[in-house]
Amino acid sequence: MRLDNRRTSGNIVDRRSSRGRTIGVGGGIVGVIIVAVVTLLSGGDLSQVAGNAMQMLGGSDGTQQAARVPDAEEQQLYDLSSKVLAGTEDVWSHIFEKEGWGEYTPPEMVIYSGSIQTGCGQGTAQVGPFYCSADQTVYLDLDFFKTMQQQIGASGDFCYAYVIAHEVGHHVQYLLGTLDKAHAEMNRLPEAEANRISVRLELQADYYAGVWGHTDNELFSSLEEGDVEEAVNAASKIGDDYLQKKAYGREMPETFNHGRSEWRVRWLSKGLESGDPEQGDTFSIPYSSL
C-alpha cells in the first residue's frame, strides 16, 4: 500500500507509555486470541469478551507488569495506523458530503499496550482491536498485528489497514444510526437471534472497509499489486467457521457473531469492487443469502 507522503491523523492518541504490558496469569493465550478475534474484531461486546478471556485464562484476574520499549517495527505500525486513520477521515468526509449525509465526524483512535479503561469498560490486548460507541473511539494494541501474522498467517500493510477500516466502519454505522438500532434489537432477542444481527453488523463493517479501500485508491492511488489479496486472505481467516475449527475442531453456527469466512470475503470484495456505500445493506436480505 502506497502511504509515502500521506498525512498522519490528528485524531490518534498514543497511550502506550501509560502502563506496562499486562500479562494474564493462567493458560491458553492463543485460545483467548482466537476467541477474541471471533467476538471482537469489529467492535462486539467488550465486557463479554473480557469475561470470556479471563475464564480461558484460568479465571484469574492477576497481572504482572513488565516494562516495555516500542521497537522500530512497532513504531512503523504506529505510523501506518496513523496514516490509514487519516485516509479513513478523508474518504468518509468525501463520501458523507457526496451522499448528503451531513458532516463526517471522525473517531479518535487510541493506541495502547496491555490494558486500558474505555467508555465500554476495561479493554485488554487479548480482545483485539475494537470500537466503543460510548466514547466514539477505536482502540488498538499494535501487537495484534503481530498476532495475526503468527497465529493465522495474515499480514501486510493493506491487511492491517483493513482491520482499522473495519473498526471505522462501525463508527460509520454509529453515525448513521445503524449501530444503536441493531444493538437495541439485539437486547430484546434470544442469544441465537441476536447473534444473527451481530453477523449482519460485522459484514456491513467489512463492506464499508472495502468501500474505503476502493475510494482511497481513487483519491490517492494507494493500492499496489497484492494488496487486495492481503485483505481477502485476512477476511478468509477471521470467519467464525475458520476460527472455531482452528480452536475447537468444529464449527457452531448458532454461536456465529461475525459470519462465515466466505461471507466476510464476499462483502469485503463487494465493497472494494463497487465503492458504493449504498450497496452495503446486509439487513434486508435473507440470512442464508449473506
C-alpha positions in Angstrom: 0.0 0.0 0.0 1.4 3.4 -1.0 1.5 5.6 2.1 4.5 7.7 1.4 3.9 11.4 1.7 0.4 10.7 3.1 -0.6 12.8 6.1 -1.0 11.4 9.6 -4.1 11.8 11.6 -4.6 14.4 14.3 -7.1 12.1 16.0 -4.7 9.4 17.1 -3.7 9.2 20.7 -0.6 7.3 21.9 -1.1 5.7 25.3 1.5 3.0 25.0 3.6 4.5 27.8 0.7 4.9 30.3 1.3 1.5 31.8 3.3 -1.7 31.3 2.3 -4.7 29.3 -0.4 -6.8 31.1 0.3 -10.5 31.2 -2.6 -12.6 32.2 -1.9 -15.4 34.7 -3.4 -18.7 33.6 -3.4 -20.8 30.5 -4.0 -20.7 26.7 -3.3 -17.2 25.5 -3.5 -18.4 21.9 -7.0 -19.7 22.6 -8.0 -16.4 24.1 -6.8 -14.6 21.0 -8.7 -16.9 18.6 -12.0 -16.5 20.6 -11.4 -12.7 20.9 -10.9 -12.3 17.2 -14.2 -14.2 16.6 -16.0 -12.0 19.0 -14.5 -8.6 18.7 -12.5 -7.9 15.5 -15.1 -5.4 14.7 -16.4 -4.0 17.9 -18.6 -6.5 19.7 -19.5 -6.6 23.4 -16.3 -5.7 25.2 -17.4 -6.8 28.7 -18.5 -10.2 27.4 -15.2 -10.8 25.6 -13.2 -9.7 28.6 -15.1 -12.1 30.8 -14.5 -14.9 28.3 -10.8 -14.1 28.2 -10.5 -14.2 32.0 -12.3 -17.6 32.0 -10.0 -19.0 29.4 -7.0 -17.7 31.3 -8.0 -19.8 34.3 -10.4 -17.4 35.9 -7.6 -15.3 37.4 -7.5 -11.6 37.3 -3.9 -11.4 38.5 -1.5 -9.5 36.3 2.2 -8.8 36.2 3.6 -5.5 35.0 6.6 -5.5 32.7 8.4 -2.6 31.3 8.1 -2.1 27.5 10.0 -0.1 24.9 8.5 0.3 21.4 10.8 -1.1 18.8 11.3 0.0 15.2 8.7 -2.4 13.9 6.1 -1.2 16.4 6.8 2.4 15.5 6.4 1.6 11.8 3.0 0.0 12.6 2.0 3.1 14.6 2.9 5.4 11.6 0.9 3.1 9.3 -2.1 3.2 11.6 -2.0 7.0 11.8 -1.9 7.3 8.0 -4.6 4.8 7.5 -6.8 6.6 10.0 -6.2 9.8 8.2 -7.2 8.1 5.0 -10.5 7.0 6.5 -11.1 10.6 7.6 -10.5 11.9 4.0 -12.6 9.1 2.4 -15.6 9.2 4.7 -15.7 13.0 4.7 -15.8 12.8 0.9 -18.5 10.1 0.9 -20.7 11.8 3.5 -20.6 15.0 1.5 -21.3 13.2 -1.7 -24.2 11.2 -0.3 -25.7 14.2 1.5 -25.3 12.6 4.9 -24.1 15.7 6.6 -20.6 16.4 8.0 -18.5 13.4 8.9 -17.2 13.4 12.5 -14.2 11.1 12.7 -13.5 8.8 15.6 -10.5 9.0 17.8 -8.1 6.1 17.7 -6.2 5.2 20.9 -3.0 3.1 20.6 -2.4 1.3 23.8 -0.4 -1.6 25.2 -1.7 -4.2 27.6 -4.9 -2.8 29.0 -6.9 0.4 29.0 -10.0 1.9 30.5 -12.7 2.8 27.9 -16.2 4.1 27.8 -17.3 0.5 27.2 -15.3 -0.9 30.2 -11.8 -2.3 30.6 -10.1 -3.2 27.4 -7.2 -5.6 27.2 -4.8 -6.7 24.4 -6.3 -10.2 24.5 -9.6 -9.0 23.0 -8.0 -7.4 19.9 -9.0 -4.1 18.3 -12.5 -2.8 19.0 -14.7 0.2 18.5 -16.5 1.7 21.5 -19.6 3.8 20.6 -19.8 5.2 24.1 -16.8 7.3 23.5 -16.7 7.0 19.7 -13.1 5.6 19.8 -11.2 2.8 18.1 -8.8 1.0 20.4 -5.8 -0.8 19.1 -2.9 -2.7 20.6 -0.3 -2.9 17.8 0.8 -6.4 19.0 -2.5 -7.6 17.4 -1.0 -7.3 14.0 1.9 -9.5 15.0 -0.5 -12.0 16.4 -2.4 -12.0 13.1 0.8 -12.9 11.3 1.9 -15.5 13.8 -1.4 -17.2 14.6 -3.5 -17.1 11.4 -1.0 -16.2 8.7 -2.5 -12.8 7.8 -0.2 -9.9 7.3 0.7 -7.0 5.1 0.1 -3.2 5.3 -3.3 -3.4 3.5 -4.3 -6.4 5.7 -3.7 -4.2 8.7 -5.4 -1.3 7.1 -8.5 -3.5 6.6 -8.6 -4.2 10.3 -8.6 -0.4 11.1 -11.0 0.4 8.3 -13.4 -2.3 9.6 -13.4 -0.7 13.1 -14.0 2.7 11.5 -16.9 1.1 9.6 -18.6 0.6 12.9 -18.2 4.3 13.6 -19.9 5.0 10.3 -22.7 2.7 11.4 -22.9 4.6 14.7 -23.1 8.0 12.8 -25.9 6.6 10.5 -27.9 5.2 13.5 -27.4 1.6 12.3 -25.3 0.5 15.3 -27.7 1.7 18.1 -30.7 0.4 16.3 -29.1 -3.0 15.9 -27.9 -3.2 19.5 -31.3 -2.2 20.8 -32.9 -5.0 18.8 -30.2 -7.5 19.9 -31.0 -6.7 23.6 -34.6 -7.8 23.0 -33.9 -11.1 21.3 -32.6 -14.5 22.4 -28.9 -15.0 22.0 -29.0 -17.1 18.8 -31.2 -14.5 17.1 -29.1 -11.6 18.4 -26.0 -13.3 17.0 -27.5 -13.1 13.6 -27.9 -9.4 13.8 -24.3 -9.1 15.0 -23.3 -11.0 11.9 -25.1 -8.5 9.7 -23.4 -5.6 11.5 -19.9 -7.2 11.1 -20.4 -8.0 7.4 -21.6 -4.4 6.7 -18.4 -3.1 8.5 -16.4 -5.4 6.2 -18.3 -3.9 3.2 -17.5 -0.4 4.5 -13.9 -1.3 4.8 -13.9 -2.3 1.2 -15.7 0.9 0.2 -12.9 2.8 2.0 -10.2 0.8 0.1 -11.9 1.5 -3.2 -12.3 5.2 -2.6 -8.9 5.7 -1.0 -7.4 4.2 -4.2 -9.4 6.5 -6.3 -8.3 9.6 -4.4 -4.7 8.7 -3.7 -3.7 5.7 -6.0 -2.9 3.8 -2.8 -3.3 0.2 -3.8 -0.4 -1.9 -5.0 -0.2 -5.3 -6.5 -1.1 -7.9 -3.9 -2.8 -5.5 -1.5 -6.3 -6.8 -2.2 -5.1 -10.4 -1.8 -3.7 -9.5 1.6 -7.1 -8.2 2.8 -9.0 -11.1 1.3 -6.7 -13.6 2.9 -7.2 -11.9 6.3 -11.0 -11.9 5.8 -10.9 -15.6 4.9 -9.1 -16.4 8.2 -11.3 -14.4 10.6 -14.6 -16.0 9.8 -16.4 -17.7 12.7 -16.2 -21.1 11.0 -12.5 -20.9 10.3 -11.6 -19.8 13.8 -13.9 -22.2 15.6 -12.5 -25.1 13.6 -9.0 -23.9 14.5 -9.8 -23.6 18.2 -12.3 -26.5 18.7 -12.1 -28.7 15.6 -15.7 -28.0 14.6 -18.0 -25.1 13.9 -21.0 -24.0 15.9 -23.2 -21.9 13.6 -25.7 -20.9 16.3 -22.8 -19.0 18.0 -21.6 -17.2 14.9 -21.5 -13.4 15.5 -19.2 -12.3 12.7 -20.1 -14.6 9.8 -18.5 -17.3 7.8 -15.2 -16.7 6.1 -16.8 -16.8 2.6 -19.4 -14.2 3.7 -16.6 -11.9 5.1 -14.7 -12.3 1.9 -17.8 -11.7 -0.2 -18.8 -8.4 1.5 -15.2 -7.0 1.7 -14.7 -7.8 -2.0 -18.1 -6.3 -2.9 -17.1 -3.0 -1.2 -13.7 -3.0 -2.9 -15.2 -3.5 -6.3 -18.2 -1.1 -6.1 -17.0 1.7 -3.8 -20.7 2.5 -3.3 -21.8 2.7 0.3 -25.5 2.3 -0.7 -24.9 -1.3 -1.8 -23.9 -2.5 1.7 -27.3 -3.3 3.1 -26.8 -6.6 4.9 -30.0 -6.3 6.9 -32.8 -6.7 4.3 -31.6 -9.9 2.6 -32.2 -13.5 4.0 -29.6 -14.6 6.5 -28.9 -17.7 4.4 -28.0 -15.5 1.4 -25.4 -13.4 3.2 
